[in-house]
Amino acid sequence: MTVAAVMCALLSGCIKDDLPEEHGLAIGDRVPAFSVAMSDGTTFSSNELQGKRGMIVFFNTECPDCRRELPKMQQAYDRVKDDPGYKVICIAREEEDEGIAAYWRENGLTLPYSPQSDRQVYNLFATVSIPRVYLTNRDLVIEAVYDDTTPFDPDNL
């Protein structure tokens, strides 16, 4: 087994083995209600997406796939951060603020994020696989889903 295969086996978001038939929300599904504490001390609620287009990102900075995809998400965020008709939120899967903040600083990321020590919010959306990106319409309906098998492209925003 290669070092990369061992690393992916150790990092739950990188496992690419048998997926359950229903492993996450899909295009056409409605965004579930959730509320999270953000790294800046504010609270974000899914209601804030109503009437706006949105990008919801699930990640963990220890996941090699997430590390590869986060710069693309930053590019997308840079394009829409000043647009009042768009909201972007990144939600950690089992990662505390200290590690995320260090990674953000080291990599020049400015994406708004919510540290989460568990999978409570993540489990509303999916059961396996990160990174996971959901693009939503103004009615809180999912228009696109990207994961480790279908990488996100900032031009799709």
C-alpha positions as CSV (number, residue, x, y, z in Angstrom):
1,M,0.0,0.0,0.0
2,T,1.4,3.4,-0.9
3,V,1.9,6.2,1.6
4,A,-0.9,8.2,-0.1
5,A,-3.3,5.2,0.3
6,V,-2.4,4.9,4.0
7,M,-2.9,8.6,4.5
8,C,-6.4,8.5,2.8
9,A,-7.3,5.4,4.9
10,L,-6.4,7.4,8.1
11,L,-8.4,10.5,7.0
12,S,-12.1,9.6,7.1
13,G,-13.0,12.2,4.4
14,C,-10.6,10.7,1.9
15,I,-12.0,7.1,2.0
16,K,-13.3,6.2,-1.4
17,D,-14.7,2.8,-0.6
18,D,-18.3,1.6,-0.8
19,L,-20.7,4.5,-0.5
20,P,-24.1,3.9,0.9
21,E,-26.8,4.4,-1.7
22,E,-28.1,7.5,0.0
23,H,-24.9,9.3,1.2
24,G,-26.0,13.0,1.0
25,L,-28.3,15.6,-0.1
26,A,-28.6,16.0,-3.9
27,I,-29.6,18.5,-6.6
28,G,-33.2,19.5,-6.0
29,D,-33.1,18.8,-2.2
30,R,-33.9,21.7,0.2
31,V,-31.2,23.0,2.5
32,P,-31.9,21.7,6.0
33,A,-32.4,24.2,8.9
34,F,-29.1,24.8,10.8
35,S,-27.4,27.4,12.8
36,V,-23.6,27.6,13.6
37,A,-21.2,29.8,15.5
38,M,-18.7,31.4,13.2
39,S,-15.0,31.9,13.9
40,D,-15.6,35.7,14.3
41,G,-18.1,35.2,17.1
42,T,-21.3,35.8,15.0
43,T,-24.0,33.2,14.3
44,F,-24.9,32.0,10.8
45,S,-28.3,30.5,10.2
46,S,-29.5,28.7,7.0
47,N,-32.3,31.4,6.9
48,E,-29.6,33.9,5.9
49,L,-29.5,32.0,2.5
50,Q,-33.2,32.8,1.7
51,G,-33.3,35.1,-1.2
52,K,-29.6,34.7,-2.0
53,R,-27.5,32.3,-3.9
54,G,-25.2,30.3,-1.6
55,M,-22.2,28.1,-1.4
56,I,-21.9,25.8,1.6
57,V,-18.6,24.1,2.0
58,F,-17.8,21.1,4.4
59,F,-14.1,20.6,5.0
60,N,-11.3,19.5,7.4
61,T,-7.8,20.9,6.9
62,E,-6.2,17.6,7.6
63,C,-7.9,16.1,4.5
64,P,-5.6,16.2,1.4
65,D,-8.6,16.6,-0.9
66,C,-9.8,19.6,1.1
67,R,-6.3,21.1,1.0
68,R,-6.3,20.9,-2.7
69,E,-9.8,22.3,-3.2
70,L,-9.9,25.1,-0.6
71,P,-7.9,27.5,-2.8
72,K,-10.5,27.0,-5.5
73,M,-13.2,27.9,-3.0
74,Q,-11.2,30.9,-2.0
75,Q,-11.2,32.0,-5.7
76,A,-15.0,31.7,-5.8
77,Y,-15.4,33.6,-2.6
78,D,-13.2,36.4,-3.8
79,R,-15.5,36.8,-6.8
80,V,-18.7,37.1,-4.7
81,K,-17.7,38.3,-1.3
82,D,-18.9,41.9,-2.0
83,D,-22.1,40.7,-3.7
84,P,-25.1,41.1,-1.3
85,G,-27.0,38.5,-3.3
86,Y,-24.5,35.8,-2.4
87,K,-23.5,34.0,0.8
88,V,-20.6,31.7,1.4
89,I,-20.0,29.6,4.5
90,C,-17.5,26.9,5.3
91,I,-18.3,24.4,8.0
92,A,-15.7,22.2,9.5
93,R,-16.2,18.5,10.0
94,E,-14.7,17.5,13.3
95,E,-12.1,20.3,13.6
96,E,-11.6,23.0,16.2
97,D,-10.9,26.7,15.6
98,E,-7.2,26.7,16.5
99,G,-6.2,24.3,13.7
100,I,-8.4,25.9,11.2
101,A,-7.2,29.5,12.0
102,A,-3.6,28.4,11.7
103,Y,-4.2,26.8,8.3
104,W,-6.2,29.8,7.1
105,R,-3.3,32.1,8.1
106,E,-0.6,29.9,6.6
107,N,-2.5,29.7,3.3
108,G,-3.9,33.2,3.0
109,L,-7.6,32.1,3.2
110,T,-10.3,34.5,4.1
111,L,-13.4,32.3,3.7
112,P,-15.8,32.7,6.5
113,Y,-15.9,29.4,8.6
114,S,-17.5,27.7,11.5
115,P,-15.4,25.3,13.5
116,Q,-17.3,22.2,14.5
117,S,-15.9,19.6,16.9
118,D,-18.4,16.9,15.7
119,R,-20.5,16.0,12.7
120,Q,-23.8,17.3,13.9
121,V,-24.3,19.9,11.1
122,Y,-22.4,17.8,8.5
123,N,-24.8,14.9,9.1
124,L,-27.7,17.1,8.1
125,F,-26.1,17.2,4.6
126,A,-24.1,14.0,4.2
127,T,-22.8,10.8,5.7
128,V,-19.5,10.4,4.0
129,S,-16.9,12.3,2.0
130,I,-15.2,15.7,2.2
131,P,-14.7,18.2,0.7
132,R,-18.3,18.7,-0.1
133,V,-19.7,21.8,-1.7
134,Y,-23.4,22.7,-2.1
135,L,-24.5,25.6,-4.4
136,T,-28.0,26.8,-3.6
137,N,-30.6,29.0,-5.2
138,R,-32.6,31.8,-3.7
139,D,-35.3,29.4,-2.5
140,L,-32.8,27.2,-0.5
141,V,-32.8,24.5,-3.1
142,I,-29.5,22.7,-3.9
143,E,-28.5,23.4,-7.6
144,A,-25.1,21.6,-7.6
145,V,-23.1,19.3,-5.4
146,Y,-19.3,18.8,-5.6
147,D,-17.3,16.2,-3.6
148,D,-14.0,14.4,-3.8
149,T,-15.1,12.6,-6.9
150,T,-16.6,15.7,-8.7
151,P,-14.2,18.6,-7.8
152,F,-15.4,22.1,-7.5
153,D,-14.6,24.6,-10.2
154,P,-14.8,28.3,-9.3
155,D,-16.1,29.1,-12.8
156,N,-19.3,27.1,-12.0
157,L,-20.3,29.7,-9.4
